[in-house]
Amino acid sequence: MVNTMDLFDYMKETAMEKESPLASRMRPTSLEEVVGQQHIIGKGKLLYRAIKADKLGSVIFYGPPGTGKTTLARVIANTTSAEFTQLNATTAGKKDMEEVVRAAKDRLGMYGRRTILFVDEIHRFNKGQQDYLLPFVEDGTLVLIGATTENPYFEVNGALISRSIIFELKPLLKTDIETLLDRAVTDCEKGLGSYQVVLDADAKEFLADISGGDARAALNAIELGVLSTERSSDGRIHIDLETASECIQKRVVRYDKTGDQHYDTISAFIKSMRGSDPDAAIFYLAKMLYAGEDVKFIARRIMISAAEDIGLADPNALTVAVSAAQAVERVGMPEAQIILSEAAAYMACAPKSNASCVAVGKAMDCVSKRKTTVPPHLQDAHYKGSAKLGHGTGYLYAHDYPNHYVEQQYLPEEIKTQRFLHLGNNGYENTIREYFQKIGKTE
C-alpha cells in the first residue's frame, strides 16, 4: 500500500507543522537528539540497541507527563523499517482498532512488513479493548508501544504486560530542561531562533526548576514568553525572570538553593520548630517546597531536629521523623508536602530537650582529651581464659536484683565521677526521673 500526497496536502501538512506548539516542533527525530533518560537509552542500553538494530519488541513507556514517552515513539517511527501507526486511547474506538489490525495483516501477508502500533494513554483503554489487541500482539501481527502516566501494573492487562518490556521514564533533570530551553531559543528551523531571543540565566534556571522535570511545561512557557513580549530597543526579545514567572503563572520566590536564601530559610525552619512555633515552621516549609527544595533534604533536617531539640522530652518524635522521611521517599510530591507538614508540626508542638545533644558533645570532648580504660568487671568474658585475666570478674547482672537495677561502676576509673547527661523537666524526662527515683538511682 503506497500513500500518495498531492501538492495541496503537502502544503497543508507543512503549514500545520509550523503552527504546532513549540514542544511538538522540537521533538527529536533521532536517538542522538533525545535529552535525558540515559538510564534506558544511553549507548549500550537495551532500548538503545533494540531501536538501532530495528529489532524492537512490544514495550510500554511509563512515566510522568513531559518526560519523552511520545518522543521516543516518534524516534522509533523515524528509524524503523516497519509501518508505524498511532492511536490515542482517549478517542479510538473498536472500529479504529479493527482497521489497524486489518491493514497490519495485509501488510505482513503481502509484503512481510511489520506494523508498530503506538497507543498513547493506553491505560484509557478498557479491559475489552486491551483484550482485543492481545492475540495480535502475541502472534506478531502488531508490535505494541504503549505510553502511560499510570502504573501499568495496575492499569494495563496483565497478559499484555507479560508480553512487553516496561521502561520507566524519570522526570528530566534540571540540566536537561536547561539544555532543551537553550536549544529552543537558538534553533532557527524548528525553534525560536529567528526571534533573536535573549534568555536570562536566572530566568532559564527558574523555568528549568519550576517545570518539575516536565519538558513540555518549560517549552510552553518559553514559547508564550517569546510570542507575548515586545522587542527591546536592540531589536531582540529579552526573557527575564519576571517574564518567565508570568509565563508559567508561578510567582518567583527568591531562593537560591546554594546561597544565602537556602541557608537562611532552612535555619528559620529549624529555629521555628525548636522555638515551638508550628505556624512559622509550616510557613518556612511551604516556602522551601514552593521554591523546589529537595524534599529529602527537608526530611533529613526534621530528623536531626527530632534528636537534637526534642530528644528525651519526647523520644517518639524521632520515630515520627524517620517514618515521615521514609513516606516522603515512597510517595513523592505533591502529597509529600502533607507528610512533611505533619512532621514539622509535631516537632514544633513537642516538648523540648537538648540533653542528649549536650551529653554526647561533652562525651566526645572527654574522649578526645582523656585516656581511659574499660573497668575489668565490664570487659568481655565470653572466651576461654578471660577469668584468668580478671575480665568480667565481679560484674553484677542487673536482672538478678530488685527493679532490675544494682548500683555499680560503669564509667572508667579515670572519669568515674563525670556526668554527661543532665535531664531537664520536660515531657518524658520527668518520667525518666521518676523511674530513677523508683530504682534508687541518682541522676
C-alpha positions as CSV (number, residue, x, y, z in Angstrom):
1,M,0.0,0.0,0.0
2,V,1.6,3.3,-1.1
3,N,0.5,6.6,0.5
4,T,0.3,9.5,-2.0
5,M,0.3,13.2,-1.2
6,D,-0.7,15.9,-3.7
7,L,0.7,19.5,-3.5
8,F,-2.3,20.8,-1.6
9,D,-1.9,18.0,1.1
10,Y,1.9,18.8,1.4
11,M,1.3,22.5,1.8
12,K,-1.4,21.9,4.4
13,E,0.8,19.5,6.4
14,T,3.8,21.9,6.3
15,A,1.6,24.8,7.5
16,M,0.2,22.6,10.3
17,E,3.8,21.8,11.4
18,K,4.8,25.4,11.5
19,E,1.7,26.3,13.6
20,S,2.1,23.4,16.0
21,P,3.2,24.2,19.6
22,L,7.0,24.5,20.2
23,A,7.1,21.4,22.3
24,S,5.7,19.4,19.4
25,R,8.0,21.0,16.8
26,M,11.1,20.4,19.0
27,R,10.5,16.7,19.3
28,P,13.8,14.8,18.4
29,T,13.9,12.7,15.3
30,S,16.8,10.6,16.3
31,L,18.2,9.0,19.5
32,E,21.2,11.3,19.5
33,E,18.9,14.3,19.8
34,V,17.0,12.9,22.8
35,V,17.8,14.7,26.1
36,G,17.7,12.8,29.4
37,Q,16.5,9.2,30.1
38,Q,20.1,7.9,29.7
39,H,19.2,5.0,32.1
40,I,17.2,3.4,29.3
41,I,18.5,5.0,26.0
42,G,22.2,5.5,26.8
43,K,24.6,3.9,24.4
44,G,24.7,0.2,25.1
45,K,21.4,0.1,26.9
46,L,18.8,-2.5,25.8
47,L,16.3,0.0,24.4
48,Y,19.1,1.9,22.5
49,R,20.4,-1.3,21.0
50,A,16.9,-2.5,20.0
51,I,16.0,0.8,18.3
52,K,19.3,1.0,16.5
53,A,19.0,-2.6,15.3
54,D,15.3,-2.1,14.4
55,K,14.5,-5.2,16.5
56,L,12.1,-3.7,18.9
57,G,9.5,-5.9,20.6
58,S,6.4,-4.7,22.4
59,V,7.2,-2.1,25.1
60,I,5.3,0.1,27.5
61,F,6.7,3.5,28.4
62,Y,5.6,4.6,31.8
63,G,6.4,8.0,33.4
64,P,5.1,11.5,34.3
65,P,3.9,14.0,31.6
66,G,6.6,15.7,29.5
67,T,9.3,13.1,30.1
68,G,9.6,11.8,26.5
69,K,7.2,8.9,26.1
70,T,5.7,10.2,22.8
71,T,9.1,11.5,21.8
72,L,10.7,8.0,22.0
73,A,7.8,6.6,20.0
74,R,8.4,9.3,17.3
75,V,12.1,8.4,17.3
76,I,11.2,4.8,16.7
77,A,8.9,5.8,13.9
78,N,11.7,7.7,12.2
79,T,14.2,4.8,12.5
80,T,12.2,1.7,11.9
81,S,11.5,0.0,8.6
82,A,8.2,-1.2,9.9
83,E,5.0,0.6,9.3
84,F,4.3,3.0,12.2
85,T,0.7,3.8,13.1
86,Q,-0.8,5.6,16.1
87,L,-4.0,5.5,18.2
88,N,-4.9,7.7,21.1
89,A,-6.8,5.6,23.7
90,T,-9.0,8.6,24.7
91,T,-10.6,8.8,21.3
92,A,-10.0,5.5,19.5
93,G,-12.9,3.0,19.3
94,K,-13.1,-0.6,18.3
95,K,-13.5,0.2,14.6
96,D,-10.3,2.1,14.6
97,M,-8.5,-0.9,16.2
98,E,-10.1,-3.3,13.7
99,E,-8.9,-1.1,10.8
100,V,-5.3,-1.1,12.2
101,V,-5.3,-4.9,12.6
102,R,-6.7,-5.5,9.1
103,A,-4.1,-3.2,7.5
104,A,-1.4,-4.9,9.6
105,K,-2.4,-8.4,8.5
106,D,-2.4,-7.3,4.8
107,R,1.0,-5.6,5.1
108,L,2.5,-8.6,6.8
109,G,0.9,-11.1,4.5
110,M,1.6,-9.3,1.2
111,Y,4.9,-7.6,1.9
112,G,6.3,-9.3,5.0
113,R,6.4,-5.9,6.7
114,R,5.8,-5.5,10.4
115,T,3.4,-2.9,11.9
116,I,4.2,-1.0,15.0
117,L,1.1,0.3,16.8
118,F,1.7,3.2,19.2
119,V,-1.1,3.6,21.7
120,D,-0.9,6.8,23.7
121,E,-2.6,6.9,27.1
122,I,-3.0,3.1,26.9
123,H,-4.4,3.0,30.4
124,R,-7.5,4.7,29.0
125,F,-8.4,1.5,27.0
126,N,-10.9,-0.6,28.9
127,K,-10.3,-4.3,29.6
128,G,-12.2,-5.4,26.5
129,Q,-10.1,-3.1,24.2
130,Q,-6.9,-4.3,25.7
131,D,-8.0,-7.9,25.4
132,Y,-8.8,-7.3,21.7
133,L,-5.2,-6.4,21.0
134,L,-3.7,-9.3,22.9
135,P,-3.8,-12.1,20.2
136,F,-2.4,-9.8,17.5
137,V,0.5,-8.8,19.8
138,E,1.0,-12.5,20.6
139,D,1.1,-13.7,17.0
140,G,3.3,-10.8,15.8
141,T,0.7,-9.1,13.7
142,L,1.4,-6.0,15.8
143,V,4.3,-4.7,17.8
144,L,2.8,-2.7,20.6
145,I,4.2,0.5,22.0
146,G,2.1,1.8,24.9
147,A,2.6,5.1,26.7
148,T,1.0,5.8,30.1
149,T,1.3,8.1,33.0
150,E,-0.2,5.5,35.3
151,N,1.5,2.5,36.8
152,P,1.0,-0.2,34.1
153,Y,1.0,-3.0,36.7
154,F,-2.3,-1.5,37.9
155,E,-3.9,-0.2,34.7
156,V,-2.8,-2.5,31.9
157,N,-3.9,-6.0,31.1
158,G,-1.5,-8.5,32.8
159,A,-1.3,-10.6,29.7
160,L,-0.1,-7.5,27.7
161,I,2.4,-6.7,30.3
162,S,3.8,-10.2,30.3
163,R,4.4,-9.8,26.5
164,S,6.0,-6.4,26.8
165,I,9.1,-4.8,28.4
166,I,8.3,-1.9,30.7
167,F,10.6,1.1,30.6
168,E,10.1,3.7,33.3
169,L,10.9,7.3,32.3
170,K,12.0,9.7,35.1
171,P,11.3,13.4,35.4
172,L,14.0,15.2,33.4
173,L,16.9,16.7,35.4
174,K,17.2,20.5,35.7
175,T,20.2,20.4,33.5
176,D,18.2,18.5,30.8
177,I,15.5,21.2,30.8
178,E,18.1,23.9,30.6
179,T,19.6,22.2,27.5
180,L,16.2,22.0,25.9
181,L,15.5,25.7,26.6
182,D,18.9,26.7,25.0
183,R,18.1,24.5,22.0
184,A,14.6,26.0,21.7
185,V,15.8,29.7,21.6
186,T,18.6,29.0,19.2
187,D,17.1,26.6,16.7
188,C,16.0,28.6,13.7
189,E,14.4,25.8,11.9
190,K,12.1,24.2,14.5
191,G,12.5,26.5,17.4
192,L,12.5,30.2,18.2
193,G,15.9,31.1,16.8
194,S,14.6,33.5,14.3
195,Y,13.1,35.7,17.0
196,Q,16.5,36.6,18.3
197,V,15.7,35.7,21.9
198,V,17.9,36.5,24.9
199,L,17.1,34.2,27.8
200,D,18.5,35.5,31.1
201,A,20.4,32.9,33.1
202,D,18.1,33.3,36.2
203,A,15.0,33.0,34.0
204,K,16.3,29.8,32.4
205,E,17.1,28.4,35.8
206,F,13.7,29.3,37.2
207,L,11.8,27.7,34.3
208,A,14.0,24.6,34.5
209,D,13.5,24.4,38.2
210,I,9.8,25.1,38.4
211,S,8.8,22.8,35.5
212,G,9.5,19.8,37.7
213,G,11.1,17.7,35.1
214,D,8.3,18.3,32.5
215,A,9.9,19.4,29.2
216,R,6.5,20.3,27.7
217,A,5.7,22.8,30.5
218,A,9.1,24.5,30.2
219,L,8.8,24.8,26.4
220,N,5.2,26.0,26.5
221,A,6.3,28.7,28.9
222,I,9.2,30.0,26.9
223,E,7.1,30.0,23.7
224,L,4.4,32.1,25.4
225,G,7.1,34.5,26.7
226,V,8.6,35.0,23.3
227,L,5.4,35.4,21.5
228,S,3.9,37.8,24.0
229,T,7.0,40.0,24.7
230,E,7.8,43.1,22.7
231,R,11.2,43.6,21.2
232,S,13.6,45.8,23.1
233,S,15.4,48.8,21.6
234,D,18.2,46.5,20.5
235,G,15.7,44.6,18.3
236,R,15.9,41.4,20.5
237,I,13.3,39.7,22.7
238,H,14.6,39.6,26.3
239,I,13.1,37.0,28.6
240,D,13.9,38.0,32.2
241,L,12.9,36.4,35.5
242,E,9.7,38.4,35.8
243,T,8.5,37.4,32.3
244,A,9.4,33.8,33.0
245,S,7.3,33.7,36.2
246,E,4.3,35.3,34.4
247,C,4.5,32.8,31.6
248,I,4.4,29.8,33.8
249,Q,1.9,31.5,36.2
250,K,4.0,31.0,39.3
251,R,5.4,33.7,41.5
252,V,9.2,33.8,41.8
253,V,10.4,33.1,45.3
254,R,13.9,34.5,45.9
255,Y,15.5,31.3,46.9
256,D,19.0,30.3,45.8
257,K,19.4,26.7,46.7
258,T,23.2,27.1,47.1
259,G,23.2,30.6,48.5
260,D,22.1,32.7,51.5
261,Q,18.3,32.2,50.9
262,H,18.7,28.5,51.1
263,Y,20.6,28.6,54.4
264,D,18.6,31.4,55.8
265,T,15.3,29.7,55.2
266,I,16.3,26.3,56.4
267,S,17.8,28.0,59.5
268,A,14.5,29.8,60.2
269,F,12.6,26.5,59.7
270,I,14.8,24.7,62.2
271,K,14.7,27.5,64.7
272,S,10.9,27.8,64.4
273,M,10.5,24.1,65.3
274,R,12.9,24.5,68.1
275,G,11.0,27.5,69.3
276,S,7.7,25.7,69.4
277,D,6.1,27.9,66.7
278,P,4.2,25.5,64.3
279,D,2.8,28.3,62.2
280,A,6.3,29.7,61.4
281,A,7.7,26.2,60.8
282,I,5.0,25.3,58.3
283,F,5.4,28.7,56.6
284,Y,9.1,28.2,56.0
285,L,8.4,24.6,54.9
286,A,5.9,25.9,52.3
287,K,8.5,28.5,51.1
288,M,11.1,25.8,50.6
289,L,8.6,23.5,48.8
290,Y,7.3,26.3,46.6
291,A,10.8,27.1,45.5
292,G,11.5,23.4,44.7
293,E,13.8,22.4,47.6
294,D,14.7,18.8,47.8
295,V,12.1,17.1,50.0
296,K,14.6,14.5,51.2
297,F,16.9,17.4,52.4
298,I,13.9,18.8,54.4
299,A,13.1,15.4,55.8
300,R,16.7,15.0,57.0
301,R,16.6,18.3,58.8
302,I,13.4,17.2,60.6
303,M,15.0,14.0,61.8
304,I,18.0,16.0,63.1
305,S,15.7,18.4,64.9
306,A,13.8,15.4,66.5
307,A,17.0,14.2,68.1
308,E,18.8,17.5,68.7
309,D,16.0,19.7,70.0
310,I,13.3,17.3,71.3
311,G,15.3,14.2,72.3
312,L,14.3,12.6,75.6
313,A,11.4,15.1,76.2
314,D,9.5,13.1,73.5
315,P,11.5,10.1,72.2
316,N,8.6,9.3,69.8
317,A,9.5,12.5,67.8
318,L,12.4,10.7,66.2
319,T,10.1,7.8,65.2
320,V,7.7,10.3,63.6
321,A,10.5,12.0,61.8
322,V,12.0,8.8,60.4
323,S,8.6,7.5,59.3
324,A,8.0,10.8,57.6
325,A,11.3,10.6,55.7
326,Q,10.5,7.1,54.5
327,A,7.0,8.1,53.5
328,V,8.3,11.1,51.6
329,E,10.6,8.9,49.5
330,R,7.9,6.4,48.7
331,V,5.1,8.9,47.9
332,G,6.9,11.9,46.3
333,M,5.4,15.3,45.6
334,P,2.9,16.8,45.8
335,E,1.5,14.5,48.5
336,A,4.9,14.6,50.3
337,Q,4.1,18.1,51.4
338,I,1.3,16.9,53.7
339,I,3.6,14.3,55.3
340,L,6.3,17.0,55.9
341,S,3.8,19.4,57.3
342,E,2.6,16.9,59.8
343,A,6.1,16.0,60.9
344,A,7.2,19.7,61.2
345,A,4.1,20.5,63.2
346,Y,4.8,17.6,65.5
347,M,8.3,18.7,66.1
348,A,7.2,22.3,66.8
349,C,4.5,21.2,69.2
350,A,6.6,18.6,71.1
351,P,8.3,19.4,74.5
352,K,11.9,20.3,74.0
353,S,15.2,18.9,75.4
354,N,18.7,19.1,74.2
355,A,20.1,16.9,77.0
356,S,21.2,14.2,74.6
357,C,22.8,16.6,72.3
358,V,24.8,18.3,75.1
359,A,25.7,14.9,76.6
360,V,27.2,13.5,73.5
361,G,29.1,16.7,72.9
362,K,30.6,16.6,76.4
363,A,31.4,12.9,76.0
364,M,33.1,13.5,72.6
365,D,35.2,16.2,74.2
366,C,36.2,13.9,77.1
367,V,37.2,11.1,74.7
368,S,39.4,13.4,72.8
369,K,41.2,14.7,75.9
370,R,41.3,11.8,78.4
371,K,42.9,8.3,78.2
372,T,40.6,5.8,79.8
373,T,40.3,2.0,80.3
374,V,37.2,-0.1,80.4
375,P,36.8,-1.4,84.0
376,P,37.8,-5.0,84.3
377,H,34.4,-6.2,85.5
378,L,32.8,-4.8,82.3
379,Q,35.3,-6.3,79.9
380,D,34.3,-9.2,77.6
381,A,34.3,-12.6,79.4
382,H,32.9,-14.7,76.5
383,Y,36.1,-16.6,75.8
384,K,38.2,-19.2,77.4
385,G,40.8,-17.8,79.8
386,S,39.1,-14.5,80.4
387,A,38.7,-15.2,84.1
388,K,42.5,-15.7,84.5
389,L,42.9,-12.1,83.2
390,G,40.2,-10.9,85.6
391,H,37.9,-9.9,82.7
392,G,34.3,-9.9,83.8
393,T,35.1,-10.8,87.4
394,G,32.9,-9.1,89.9
395,Y,30.3,-8.0,87.3
396,L,26.8,-7.7,88.8
397,Y,24.0,-8.9,86.5
398,A,21.2,-6.2,86.8
399,H,18.4,-8.6,86.2
400,D,19.2,-10.6,89.3
401,Y,18.3,-7.6,91.5
402,P,15.1,-5.8,92.6
403,N,13.7,-3.5,89.9
404,H,16.4,-5.0,87.6
405,Y,18.9,-2.4,88.9
406,V,22.0,-2.6,91.0
407,E,24.5,0.1,91.9
408,Q,27.7,-0.5,90.0
409,Q,30.6,1.5,88.5
410,Y,30.3,1.7,84.7
411,L,32.4,4.6,83.8
412,P,36.2,4.1,83.5
413,E,38.1,4.7,86.8
414,E,39.8,7.8,85.4
415,I,36.4,9.6,85.0
416,K,34.1,7.7,87.3
417,T,32.6,10.9,88.8
418,Q,32.0,12.5,85.4
419,R,28.4,13.3,84.4
420,F,27.3,13.9,80.8
421,L,23.5,13.6,80.8
422,H,21.6,16.3,82.7
423,L,17.8,15.7,82.5
424,G,15.5,18.7,82.1
425,N,12.0,18.9,83.4
426,N,10.0,18.5,80.1
427,G,7.8,15.7,78.9
428,Y,9.3,12.2,79.1
429,E,12.3,13.5,81.0
430,N,10.1,13.6,84.1
431,T,9.1,10.0,83.5
432,I,12.8,9.1,83.4
433,R,13.4,10.9,86.6
434,E,10.5,9.2,88.3
435,Y,11.9,5.8,87.2
436,F,15.4,6.7,88.5
437,Q,13.8,7.6,91.9
438,K,11.9,4.3,91.9
439,I,15.0,2.2,91.4
440,G,17.1,4.3,93.7
441,K,19.4,5.6,91.1
442,T,20.9,9.1,91.5
443,E,21.0,11.3,88.4
